Amino acid sequence: MKAQEKEESPAEGSQFTFAYPLGTNGQDAINQANRFSFNLLYGVNGGLDGMEIGGLANYNHGKVRGVQLAGIANINKEYTHGFMWAGGMNLTLGDAYGVQLADINVSVGDFQGVQAGIINYAGGMRGVQNGIVNIVGEENGAIPIGLINVVKEGYYALEFIGSEVLYTNVNYKMGVERFYTIFKLGSSWYDSDPVYSVGLGFGT
């Protein structure tokens, strides 16, 4: 019979950690939820209902509600509701609601709100993604705004168009029907010389 993992206590007071387990809650920090949490390097805590600041990284084993700021990464195992900013990565392993700002934002579960970074991923998405690469597992009202938008069962279209100016024009659309990125390639002739065009746009 496996020993049951101790549940985190309700959020009470504050804690300070130099680098886990060197902190005011010691090794039991993973079972303690806090209203204010300060991790000089990195901290491991049971949850948050307030504000957390980490020099390098914040990790919470339980539910998080509030504001998280980290030099490199915020990592939450369970449900997250609030604002997350990190210099490198925000990672939520459960469902999340709110705003994620980092170079890489990952919500393994369902996400509702705004993700803004270089790479954004959500297992399920309702809200806006703004980045270079946006990936959505299940589209529940997502609006991905970026260069590469990969959406499961999303909108993808390849068009071939001809005109008197550009004899051959190829458009590729990717995203969702509400908002998609358009990549354009065209070719023509001018004074017996080939002329090529490239373009990028958005559509709905």
C-alpha positions as CSV (number, residue, x, y, z in Angstrom):
1,M,0.0,0.0,0.0
2,K,1.4,3.4,-1.0
3,A,1.6,6.2,1.5
4,Q,-0.8,9.0,0.6
5,E,0.8,12.3,-0.3
6,K,0.1,15.0,2.2
7,E,-2.2,17.7,0.8
8,E,-1.1,21.3,1.0
9,S,-2.5,23.4,3.8
10,P,-4.7,26.6,3.1
11,A,-2.7,29.6,2.1
12,E,-1.5,31.4,5.3
13,G,1.2,34.0,5.8
14,S,4.4,34.2,3.8
15,Q,7.6,32.3,3.2
16,F,11.2,33.0,2.2
17,T,13.4,30.5,0.4
18,F,17.1,30.9,-0.6
19,A,17.0,27.6,-2.6
20,Y,14.7,24.8,-1.6
21,P,14.8,23.3,1.0
22,L,16.8,26.2,2.6
23,G,13.8,28.3,3.5
24,T,11.4,29.2,6.3
25,N,9.2,26.2,5.6
26,G,12.1,23.8,5.1
27,Q,11.4,20.4,3.5
28,D,7.7,20.8,4.3
29,A,7.4,23.8,1.9
30,I,5.9,21.5,-0.8
31,N,2.8,21.1,1.5
32,Q,2.5,24.7,2.5
33,A,0.4,27.2,0.5
34,N,1.3,30.9,0.9
35,R,-0.2,34.4,0.5
36,F,3.2,35.9,-0.2
37,S,6.2,33.8,-1.4
38,F,9.8,35.1,-2.1
39,N,12.3,32.7,-3.6
40,L,15.8,34.2,-3.9
41,L,17.0,31.5,-6.3
42,Y,14.3,28.9,-6.6
43,G,11.4,27.7,-4.4
44,V,9.2,24.7,-4.1
45,N,5.8,25.4,-2.5
46,G,2.4,23.8,-2.0
47,G,0.4,26.6,-3.6
48,L,-0.3,30.3,-3.7
49,D,-3.2,32.7,-3.0
50,G,-1.5,36.0,-3.5
51,M,1.9,37.0,-4.9
52,E,5.1,35.1,-5.6
53,I,8.5,36.4,-6.8
54,G,11.4,34.2,-7.8
55,G,15.0,35.2,-8.7
56,L,15.2,32.2,-11.0
57,A,12.2,29.9,-10.7
58,N,9.0,29.3,-8.8
59,Y,7.4,25.8,-8.5
60,N,4.0,25.1,-6.9
61,H,2.7,21.7,-6.3
62,G,-0.8,22.8,-5.6
63,K,-3.3,25.4,-6.9
64,V,-2.2,28.9,-7.7
65,R,-4.2,32.1,-7.6
66,G,-2.6,35.5,-8.0
67,V,0.6,36.9,-9.5
68,Q,3.8,35.1,-10.3
69,L,7.1,36.8,-11.4
70,A,10.2,34.8,-12.1
71,G,13.6,35.5,-13.7
72,I,13.5,32.3,-15.7
73,A,10.5,30.0,-15.1
74,N,7.1,29.6,-13.3
75,I,6.0,26.0,-13.1
76,N,2.6,25.0,-11.6
77,K,1.4,21.4,-11.3
78,E,-2.3,22.1,-10.7
79,Y,-5.0,24.7,-11.6
80,T,-3.6,28.3,-12.1
81,H,-5.6,31.5,-12.1
82,G,-3.9,34.8,-12.5
83,F,-1.0,36.6,-14.1
84,M,2.3,34.9,-14.9
85,W,5.5,36.6,-16.1
86,A,8.8,34.9,-16.6
87,G,12.1,35.7,-18.4
88,G,12.1,32.3,-20.1
89,M,9.1,30.0,-19.6
90,N,5.6,29.7,-18.0
91,L,4.5,26.1,-17.6
92,T,1.1,25.0,-16.2
93,L,0.5,21.3,-16.1
94,G,-3.2,21.7,-15.2
95,D,-5.9,24.0,-16.5
96,A,-5.2,27.7,-16.4
97,Y,-7.0,31.0,-16.6
98,G,-5.5,34.5,-17.0
99,V,-2.4,35.9,-18.7
100,Q,0.9,34.3,-19.5
101,L,3.9,36.4,-20.7
102,A,7.2,34.7,-21.4
103,D,9.4,33.6,-24.3
104,I,7.7,30.2,-24.1
105,N,4.2,29.7,-22.6
106,V,2.8,26.2,-22.2
107,S,-0.5,25.2,-20.7
108,V,-0.8,21.4,-20.9
109,G,-4.5,21.5,-19.9
110,D,-7.2,24.0,-21.0
111,F,-6.2,27.6,-21.1
112,Q,-8.5,30.7,-21.1
113,G,-7.1,34.1,-21.5
114,V,-4.0,35.6,-23.2
115,Q,-0.7,33.9,-24.0
116,A,2.0,36.2,-25.4
117,G,5.5,35.1,-26.3
118,I,7.7,33.6,-29.0
119,I,6.1,30.1,-28.7
120,N,2.7,29.5,-27.2
121,Y,1.0,26.2,-26.6
122,A,-2.3,25.2,-25.1
123,G,-3.9,21.8,-24.9
124,G,-7.3,23.6,-25.2
125,M,-7.6,27.3,-25.9
126,R,-10.2,29.9,-25.5
127,G,-8.7,33.4,-25.9
128,V,-5.8,35.0,-27.8
129,Q,-2.3,33.7,-28.5
130,N,0.2,36.3,-29.8
131,G,3.6,34.9,-30.9
132,I,5.8,33.7,-33.7
133,V,4.6,30.1,-33.2
134,N,1.2,29.3,-31.8
135,I,0.0,25.7,-31.2
136,V,-3.5,24.8,-30.1
137,G,-4.6,21.2,-29.3
138,E,-8.3,21.8,-29.1
139,E,-9.9,25.0,-30.4
140,N,-12.6,26.3,-28.0
141,G,-12.7,29.9,-29.3
142,A,-9.0,30.5,-29.9
143,I,-7.6,33.4,-31.9
144,P,-3.9,32.7,-32.7
145,I,-2.0,35.7,-34.0
146,G,1.4,34.8,-35.4
147,L,3.5,33.6,-38.3
148,I,3.0,29.8,-37.7
149,N,-0.4,28.9,-36.3
150,V,-0.9,25.1,-35.8
151,V,-4.5,24.4,-34.7
152,K,-6.0,20.9,-34.5
153,E,-9.0,20.8,-36.8
154,G,-8.2,24.5,-37.6
155,Y,-8.4,26.4,-40.9
156,Y,-5.9,25.5,-43.7
157,A,-6.3,26.5,-47.3
158,L,-4.1,26.5,-50.4
159,E,-5.1,28.8,-53.3
160,F,-3.8,29.2,-56.8
161,I,-4.8,32.5,-58.4
162,G,-3.9,34.1,-61.8
163,S,-4.2,37.7,-62.9
164,E,-2.9,40.1,-65.6
165,V,-0.3,41.5,-63.2
166,L,0.8,38.3,-61.5
167,Y,0.4,35.3,-63.8
168,T,0.8,32.8,-61.0
169,N,0.0,33.6,-57.4
170,V,-0.1,31.0,-54.5
171,N,-1.7,31.7,-51.2
172,Y,-1.5,29.5,-48.1
173,K,-3.7,30.2,-45.1
174,M,-3.4,28.7,-41.6
175,G,-5.0,29.4,-38.3
176,V,-8.8,29.5,-37.6
177,E,-11.6,30.9,-39.7
178,R,-12.0,33.9,-37.3
179,F,-8.3,34.9,-37.9
180,Y,-5.6,33.3,-40.1
181,T,-2.2,34.1,-41.5
182,I,-1.7,34.3,-45.3
183,F,1.6,33.5,-47.0
184,K,1.8,34.7,-50.6
185,L,4.1,33.9,-53.5
186,G,3.7,35.3,-57.0
187,S,5.5,35.3,-60.3
188,S,5.3,37.2,-63.6
189,W,7.3,38.7,-66.4
190,Y,8.5,42.2,-67.1
191,D,10.5,43.1,-70.3
192,S,11.2,39.3,-70.8
193,D,12.6,39.1,-67.2
194,P,11.0,37.0,-64.5
195,V,9.5,39.0,-61.6
196,Y,8.7,37.4,-58.2
197,S,6.8,38.7,-55.2
198,V,6.3,37.5,-51.6
199,G,3.8,38.7,-49.1
200,L,2.4,38.1,-45.6
201,G,-1.0,39.1,-44.4
202,F,-3.9,38.3,-42.2
203,G,-7.5,37.4,-42.9
204,T,-10.8,36.5,-41.4
